[in-house]
Amino acid sequence: MSTIPKKYLGDYRTNDRQTPYGLRHRVAAKLRSAGAEQIVIDRVLGHAIEDVGAATYGGVEDRLEVDRKWLKKALFPLDTELRG
């Protein structure tokens, strides 16, 4: 695995065996636990979106805002609860 992603993920890794690929699994699991829909998880992970409507309608800005809110809820739950 490239050292560049590991360099930037250094603060989020708890041991040297963790990889960026493992981080993807962790983010997916946190999104799922927070209640995010599969379409959101797929977009965040960069998976191809098979549902044309979900991939097309609403505009890029709308989809990014939805994804941002779910990532914030999944990765920073206390901050989300405190600020609403």
Backbone as a printed PyTorch tensor [residue, N CA C, xyz], in Angstrom:
tensor([[[  0.8550,  -1.1840,   0.0000],
         [  0.0000,   0.0000,   0.0000],
         [  0.8920,   1.2360,   0.0000]],

        [[  0.4600,   2.2280,  -0.7200],
         [  1.2080,   3.4660,  -0.8280],
         [  1.4140,   4.1170,   0.5340]],

        [[  2.5650,   4.7400,   0.6970],
         [  2.8370,   5.4280,   1.9680],
         [  2.1250,   6.7690,   2.0340]],

        [[  1.7030,   7.3170,   0.8870],
         [  1.0410,   8.6250,   0.8950],
         [ -0.2780,   8.5850,   1.6660]],

        [[ -1.2130,   7.6440,   1.3590],
         [ -2.4410,   7.6080,   2.1670],
         [ -2.1550,   7.3380,   3.6330]],

        [[ -1.1950,   6.4730,   3.9060],
         [ -0.8720,   6.1660,   5.3010],
         [ -0.3620,   7.4150,   6.0140]],

        [[  0.4090,   8.2330,   5.3060],
         [  0.9220,   9.4680,   5.8940],
         [ -0.2210,  10.3720,   6.3470]],

        [[ -1.2140,  10.5460,   5.4810],
         [ -2.3210,  11.4480,   5.8040],
         [ -3.3330,  10.8360,   6.7590]],

        [[ -3.3470,   9.5240,   6.8850],
         [ -4.2700,   8.8640,   7.8030],
         [ -3.6190,   8.5810,   9.1480]],

        [[ -2.3960,   9.0160,   9.3210],
         [ -1.6460,   8.7130,  10.5350],
         [ -2.3760,   8.9930,  11.8330]],

        [[ -3.0510,  10.1130,  11.9230],
         [ -3.7540,  10.4740,  13.1570],
         [ -4.9590,   9.5840,  13.4290]],

        [[ -5.4740,   8.9140,  12.3960],
         [ -6.6710,   8.0930,  12.5490],
         [ -6.3520,   6.6220,  12.7430]],

        [[ -5.0860,   6.2770,  12.5930],
         [ -4.6860,   4.8730,  12.7320],
         [ -4.2680,   4.6120,  14.1740]],

        [[ -4.6660,   3.4650,  14.6930],
         [ -4.2870,   3.1210,  16.0570],
         [ -3.1250,   2.1410,  16.0900]],

        [[ -2.7760,   1.5640,  14.9350],
         [ -1.5900,   0.7130,  14.8480],
         [ -1.0770,   0.6950,  13.4150]],

        [[  0.1520,   0.2290,  13.2190],
         [  0.7850,   0.2450,  11.9000],
         [  0.1810,  -0.7410,  10.9200]],

        [[ -0.6350,  -1.6800,  11.3840],
         [ -1.2230,  -2.6720,  10.4910],
         [ -2.4910,  -2.1730,   9.8060]],

        [[ -3.0130,  -1.0590,  10.2480],
         [ -4.2230,  -0.5280,   9.6230],
         [ -3.8880,   0.0470,   8.2560]],

        [[ -4.7960,  -0.1570,   7.3110],
         [ -4.5830,   0.2930,   5.9400],
         [ -5.7250,   1.2010,   5.5020]],

        [[ -5.5170,   1.9620,   4.4250],
         [ -6.6190,   2.7620,   3.8850],
         [ -7.8200,   1.8940,   3.5040]],

        [[ -7.5650,   0.6970,   2.9950],
         [ -8.6630,  -0.2100,   2.6410],
         [ -9.4840,  -0.5700,   3.8840]],

        [[ -8.8060,  -0.8210,   4.9960],
         [ -9.4980,  -1.1090,   6.2470],
         [-10.3100,   0.0810,   6.7240]],

        [[ -9.8030,   1.2710,   6.4610],
         [-10.5240,   2.4870,   6.8400],
         [-11.8340,   2.5790,   6.0710]],

        [[-11.8250,   2.1820,   4.7960],
         [-13.0620,   2.1760,   4.0020],
         [-14.1100,   1.2820,   4.6520]],

        [[-13.6940,   0.1060,   5.0980],
         [-14.6280,  -0.8090,   5.7590],
         [-15.1720,  -0.1900,   7.0420]],

        [[-14.3000,   0.4640,   7.7680],
         [-14.7060,   1.0790,   9.0310],
         [-15.7150,   2.2040,   8.8020]],

        [[-15.4590,   3.0380,   7.7900],
         [-16.3800,   4.1300,   7.4700],
         [-17.7230,   3.5620,   7.0310]],

        [[-17.7030,   2.5230,   6.1920],
         [-18.9550,   1.8980,   5.7490],
         [-19.7420,   1.3700,   6.9330]],

        [[-19.0620,   0.7230,   7.8620],
         [-19.7300,   0.1680,   9.0420],
         [-20.3250,   1.2800,   9.9020]],

        [[-19.5940,   2.3780,  10.0620],
         [-20.1020,   3.4990,  10.8710],
         [-21.3080,   4.1530,  10.2010]],

        [[-21.2610,   4.2960,   8.8800],
         [-22.4070,   4.8550,   8.1630],
         [-23.6240,   3.9510,   8.3130]],

        [[-23.4060,   2.6430,   8.1840],
         [-24.5050,   1.6830,   8.3290],
         [-25.0940,   1.7720,   9.7360]],

        [[-24.2390,   1.8420,  10.7450],
         [-24.7040,   1.9320,  12.1380],
         [-25.4750,   3.2200,  12.4030]],

        [[-25.1060,   4.2810,  11.7010],
         [-25.7870,   5.5690,  11.8750],
         [-27.1280,   5.6030,  11.1570]],

        [[-27.3830,   4.5900,  10.3050],
         [-28.6630,   4.5220,   9.6190],
         [-28.6560,   5.0340,   8.1890]],

        [[-27.4710,   5.2620,   7.6280],
         [-27.3920,   5.7630,   6.2540],
         [-27.9050,   4.7210,   5.2720]],

        [[-28.5360,   5.1930,   4.2080],
         [-29.0110,   4.3090,   3.1600],
         [-27.8180,   3.7720,   2.3670]],

        [[-28.0000,   2.6220,   1.7340],
         [-26.9190,   2.0010,   0.9710],
         [-26.4180,   2.9120,  -0.1450]],

        [[-27.2920,   3.6970,  -0.7390],
         [-26.8820,   4.5970,  -1.8190],
         [-25.8660,   5.6220,  -1.3150]],

        [[-26.0450,   6.1030,  -0.0970],
         [-25.1080,   7.0580,   0.5000],
         [-23.7710,   6.3760,   0.7410]],

        [[-23.8110,   5.1850,   1.3010],
         [-22.5810,   4.4350,   1.5690],
         [-21.8290,   4.1900,   0.2670]],

        [[-22.5380,   3.7850,  -0.7630],
         [-21.9020,   3.5240,  -2.0580],
         [-21.2580,   4.7840,  -2.6330]],

        [[-21.9420,   5.9190,  -2.5290],
         [-21.3680,   7.1680,  -3.0530],
         [-20.1210,   7.5530,  -2.2810]],

        [[-20.1720,   7.4530,  -0.9590],
         [-19.0290,   7.8290,  -0.1350],
         [-17.8250,   6.9410,  -0.4520]],

        [[-18.0690,   5.6580,  -0.6650],
         [-16.9720,   4.7290,  -0.9440],
         [-16.5290,   4.7700,  -2.4010]],

        [[-17.2620,   5.4890,  -3.2410],
         [-16.8760,   5.6030,  -4.6360],
         [-17.3390,   4.4480,  -5.4980]],

        [[-18.3320,   3.6980,  -5.0350],
         [-18.8630,   2.5920,  -5.8190],
         [-19.7480,   3.1160,  -6.9410]],

        [[-19.8600,   2.3280,  -8.0090],
         [-20.7440,   2.6810,  -9.1090],
         [-22.1850,   2.6480,  -8.6200]],

        [[-22.9700,   3.6110,  -9.0490],
         [-24.3730,   3.6880,  -8.6690],
         [-25.2040,   3.1370,  -9.8150]],

        [[-25.9390,   2.0650,  -9.5430],
         [-26.7190,   1.4040, -10.5840],
         [-28.0790,   2.0600, -10.8010]],

        [[-28.6230,   2.6760,  -9.7840],
         [-29.9320,   3.3210,  -9.8850],
         [-29.7600,   4.6840, -10.5420]],

        [[-30.1900,   4.8020, -11.7770],
         [-29.9920,   6.0330, -12.5380],
         [-30.6110,   7.2300, -11.8390]],

        [[-31.8060,   7.0800, -11.3130],
         [-32.4670,   8.1910, -10.6280],
         [-31.6850,   8.6870,  -9.4360]],

        [[-31.2130,   7.7740,  -8.6220],
         [-30.4670,   8.1510,  -7.4200],
         [-29.1240,   8.7760,  -7.7680]],

        [[-28.5600,   8.3740,  -8.8940],
         [-27.2610,   8.8970,  -9.2930],
         [-27.3800,  10.2210, -10.0420]],

        [[-28.5560,  10.5230, -10.5690],
         [-28.7060,  11.6650, -11.4650],
         [-29.5020,  12.8190, -10.8600]],

        [[-30.6630,  12.5190, -10.3100],
         [-31.5660,  13.5840,  -9.8820],
         [-31.1080,  14.2380,  -8.5890]],

        [[-31.3880,  15.5440,  -8.4980],
         [-31.0690,  16.2880,  -7.2860],
         [-29.8350,  17.1460,  -7.4250]],

        [[-28.9770,  16.8500,  -8.3570],
         [-27.7750,  17.6460,  -8.5600],
         [-26.6400,  17.2310,  -7.6530]],

        [[-25.4440,  17.5100,  -8.1100],
         [-24.2330,  17.1280,  -7.3790],
         [-24.1930,  17.7810,  -6.0030]],

        [[-24.5300,  19.0610,  -5.9370],
         [-24.4650,  19.7700,  -4.6610],
         [-25.3930,  19.1450,  -3.6210]],

        [[-26.5870,  18.7620,  -4.0530],
         [-27.5410,  18.1340,  -3.1410],
         [-27.0110,  16.8010,  -2.6260]],

        [[-26.4660,  15.9850,  -3.5450],
         [-25.9420,  14.6820,  -3.1330],
         [-24.7520,  14.8370,  -2.1890]],

        [[-23.8770,  15.7990,  -2.4830],
         [-22.7250,  16.0310,  -1.6080],
         [-23.1650,  16.4900,  -0.2200]],

        [[-24.1830,  17.3200,  -0.1610],
         [-24.6820,  17.7960,   1.1370],
         [-25.2600,  16.6450,   1.9480]],

        [[-26.0230,  15.7690,   1.2960],
         [-26.5820,  14.5980,   1.9860],
         [-25.4520,  13.7060,   2.4990]],

        [[-24.4660,  13.4380,   1.6440],
         [-23.3390,  12.5920,   2.0470],
         [-22.5540,  13.2180,   3.1900]],

        [[-22.3510,  14.5320,   3.1230],
         [-21.6180,  15.2360,   4.1840],
         [-22.3350,  15.1070,   5.5280]],

        [[-23.6550,  15.2700,   5.5070],
         [-24.4230,  15.1590,   6.7500],
         [-24.3150,  13.7560,   7.3400]],

        [[-24.3990,  12.7220,   6.4760],
         [-24.2900,  11.3530,   6.9810],
         [-22.8940,  11.0560,   7.5120]],

        [[-21.8670,  11.5470,   6.8270],
         [-20.5010,  11.3350,   7.3260],
         [-20.3130,  12.0130,   8.6760]],

        [[-20.8330,  13.2180,   8.8000],
         [-20.7260,  13.9300,  10.0800],
         [-21.4560,  13.1680,  11.1830]],

        [[-22.6490,  12.6760,  10.8740],
         [-23.4260,  11.9280,  11.8660],
         [-22.7250,  10.6220,  12.2520]],

        [[-22.1360,   9.9470,  11.2680],
         [-21.4990,   8.6530,  11.5190],
         [-20.1450,   8.7870,  12.2080]],

        [[-19.3580,   9.7710,  11.8150],
         [-17.9810,   9.8740,  12.3160],
         [-17.8250,  10.8040,  13.5060]],

        [[-18.7560,  11.7260,  13.6730],
         [-18.6910,  12.6770,  14.7890],
         [-20.0440,  12.7480,  15.4840]],

        [[-20.5280,  11.6300,  16.0230],
         [-21.8980,  11.5950,  16.5620],
         [-22.1380,  12.5600,  17.7200]],

        [[-21.1890,  12.7430,  18.6030],
         [-21.3970,  13.6460,  19.7280],
         [-21.5110,  15.0840,  19.2620]],

        [[-20.6880,  15.4740,  18.3020],
         [-20.7560,  16.8230,  17.7470],
         [-22.1100,  17.0620,  17.0970]],

        [[-22.6150,  16.0740,  16.3800],
         [-23.9020,  16.1840,  15.7160],
         [-25.0310,  16.3210,  16.7330]],

        [[-24.9550,  15.5520,  17.8160],
         [-26.0030,  15.6150,  18.8500],
         [-25.9830,  16.9570,  19.5620]],

        [[-24.7970,  17.4750,  19.8430],
         [-24.6770,  18.7290,  20.5800],
         [-25.1370,  19.9250,  19.7560]],

        [[-24.8450,  19.9100,  18.4630],
         [-25.1780,  21.0550,  17.6160],
         [-26.4820,  20.9090,  16.8740]],

        [[-27.0280,  19.6830,  16.8670],
         [-28.3180,  19.4770,  16.2270],
         [-28.2590,  19.3160,  14.8010]]])
